[in-house]
């Protein structure tokens, strides 16, 4: 990795996949590297809005000394197969997927032995990075080779990210709760819309801010978080079990104080009694 701003000496980085996150990545890497990218959805030539980023062939992009895989996790295996013949010895390959154990194994088994591998997960996206990326978190998992430490140093010192060096398994265990629940709750709340917008509390506003940060994520992101993380299913089941138990407790009129629900309470009649017009303060 390099932080040299001399355009003639800056190394190339190739980005495979130029969707929303690929473009976000290019925006922050272009002051430090020369960039090329490949995405079958875009024709060759300068990238829209970033004339210094060249969209080119898969082979040319994979020939760069550093290659970043910004494809959906579901397509990572086929991408690894496609780029492997074009990688040079000593190339550094990174991914930016939302889960780490499965991608790490795909890259470890599918990439040539002479290629170094670092699995990463930027714990942010285009929405949360709108005001810049300084201080945001990124997980770094060295898989093969010795450049994981250099990658972490560049991300920390140059891009000013909060770097967490970890293992793929430790990452996925924590992300199963951190991301698994966030995206799950957001998906449910979006399906409940329209929700109140006028008479809201600060806590509800913050909850909706969290929903808005992920509501426009590509469907592949949700699928990767909920299906490709080997620990998410357990967290999801525990969440729904606890939610079901709470729902049952709230619905059980015999639990707690044993007081009947409001709708079950008999109406008392007679002058001056609560429930009669004369005894109800609002009716006076």
N, C-alpha and C positions, 0 to 999 in steps of 0.2 A: 504494500500500500504506500501511497505517496501523498505528500501535501505540497508538492512543488508546483507553483503557479506558472512556470515557464511552459508555454504551450508546446514547445519543441521537444521538451524532455518528459512531459507527463506521459505515463503509460496508458495503454488502452484498457478499458473495461468493456466487455460485451454483456449486454443484458438480453436474456432470452425471455420474452414475454413483455409486452409494452402496454399493459393495461393501466388501470388507475394507479396501482402501486409502483409499477415499473416507471411510469412518468414521474411520480413523486420522488423516487430514488434518483432518477436522472437529474432532476432539478437541483438536488443537493450535492450530487457527485460531480457535476460538470465543471465547477470551479477548480477541481483538483485532478481530474482525469480527462482524457479524450474518450468519448463514448461512441459506441455503435450498438445497435439493437436489432433484434429480429422478432417479428410477430407476423404470423400468416394473415392477420386481419388488416395489415397495412402494406401498401406498395413500397418498393425501395425508394430512397431519397431522403431529404432532410425531414426530420420529425416536425409535425405541426407545432408552431410556437417555440421550437427549440432547434434552430437551424444548424447548430453545431453538433447535434446528435444525428448520426446517419443511420437510417433503417436499411439493413442490408440482408444478405443471405444467412441461413443458419450456419453454413460452413465457415463463412467469414467471421461471424460473431463468435463462434466457438473457438476460433483460432487465436483469440485475444489471450494475453497472459493471465487475466483474471476474468472469470465468467460467473455471472450471477443468474441463477435460475429463479425467475419470477412468474412461473407458471402455476396453475392450480395443483394442489397435492394429487388430485385424481389423475393428472396427466404427467406427473413427474417421471414415472418409470419410462414411458415412451419418449420423453424428452431426453432422458439420460442415454437411452439406446441410440437416439438420433445424433447426439453431439459427440458421443464417445470416439468415433473414427476420426474426428476433426480436432481433437484436443492435443496440444503439444505436451511433451514431457515437462513436468514442473508447473503446469498450469494450476492456478488456485481456483477451485469451484466452490461457490457458496449458494445456499438457497435461502429463501425468505418466507418459508411456509409457516402456517399457524400452529402446526404440530411438528414434533421433531423426531420421535423414535422411528416412525415408518420412513420419512424422508432420509434420515441418516442411514438406515439400512439399505434403502434403494441406492443411494449414492455410493456407499461402501462396497456393495456387491456389483454395481453396474458400471462404475467408472474405472478406467485403467489404473493399475497399481502405481504408476508414476505420477498420478495426479493428486494434489493435496486437497483436502476437503474441510470446510468449516460450515456447519449448519447454524443458521441464525434465525431469529424471530424478532423483527421490530414490533414492539408491543404498542403500536400506534398505526394509524391509517391516515388517509387523506383528510378526513374530518377532524381528527384530533391533532393533526399537524398543520392546520391552517395558519396558525400564528408562529410557525417555526418548529424545529425539532429539538432545539437545545433543551436538555433536561429530561427529555422523554427516554423511556427505557428500551433496551434491546437485549435479548438473550443471545449469547454466543456459546456454541458448543463445538470445540475442536474435535474433529473426527479422525483425520489422517494428516500427518505432516507436522511441521513445526511453526507454521505461520499464524496459528490461532492467536498467539499473544500479540503479534504485530497488528492483526485485524482489530483486536480489542483496543489496542493503544490508539490506532487511528480513529476509531469510532468515538473514543473517550476524549482525546486531546484535540482533534480537528473538528469533528462534527458535534462535539460537546454532548454526546449522548450518555445516559446513565447505563453503563455496561454491566450485565450480570453474566459472568462466566459460569456455566453449569453443564450438566450432562443432558442428553435427550430425554432420558427417563425421568430425571428430577424435574425438568421443564414440563413434561406432559402431566405429571402428577399435580403440579400446582396450577397449570393452565386449565386442567379439567374443571376446577372450581372457578377460577378467575374469569376465564372466557366462556366455559361451558354454561355456567349459570347466567352470565350477562347476556349472551346471545339468545339463550332459551327464554328468559324473561322478556327480552325485547321482542322476540318473535310473537309471544303470546299477547303482549300489550298492543302491538301493531294490529293484530287480528281483532282486538277489542275496539279499535277506533270506529267512530269518532269518540274521543275522550274529552272531558271538561278542559276548557282553556281559560275560563274567566275566574271562577272561584276556586283557586288552587292554593295549596300550601307550598312553602319553600322546598320541603322534602319531595313533594310530587314534581315540582319543577325540575329539581336535580335528577329525579328518576327519568323524566322525559328527556333531559339533556343526554343522559347515558343512552337512552333508546335512539336518539337522533344521531349519535356518533356511529352507530352500527346499522341503522335501518337501510342504508344504501349500499352496504357491502354486497359484493357479488354472491349469488347463491352458493358458489363453490366454497366460499369462506365458511359459511354456516355448516355446510356438509362436512368440510374437513374438521372443524372444531367438534362437531357432535358425533361424527362417525369414524374419523381416522385417528382420534386420540383414544388409545386403549383404556384410559381411565375415566373417560367422560360418562360412559354408561352407568357406572357405579354411582357417580355423583348425581346424575340425573334421577336414578331410581330412588336414592336416599331423599332427594329434594321432594319428589312427588309422594313418597311414602309419608314424609313429615307433613306435607301439605294436606294429604288425605286424612291423616290422623287429626290434624287441627280442624279440618272441616267437619269431621265426625264429632269432635268434642263440642264444637260450636252449635252443631245441629241437635245434640243430645240434650233434651230438656231435663233429664234426670241427673246430669253432671253438675259439678260446681255447687252452687247454693241450692240447686233444686228449684229455683224460681222458674215459673213458666215463662215462655216467651211472651212478648207484648201482645201478639195476636191471639194467644191462648188465654189471656186473662179475662175472666167474666166481667161484664159491665155491671156495676152496682147502680141501683136506681134509688130514687127517693130524694126528697129535698135535702140539700146541704151535703149529699154524699159525693165523693170524688167520682167523676164520670157522669154526674147529672149536670144539666145546664147551670143550675143554681150554684153547684159546688165547684165548677171549673173556672179558674181564674180568667182564662182567655174568653170565656163566654160572657163575662160580666160587662 
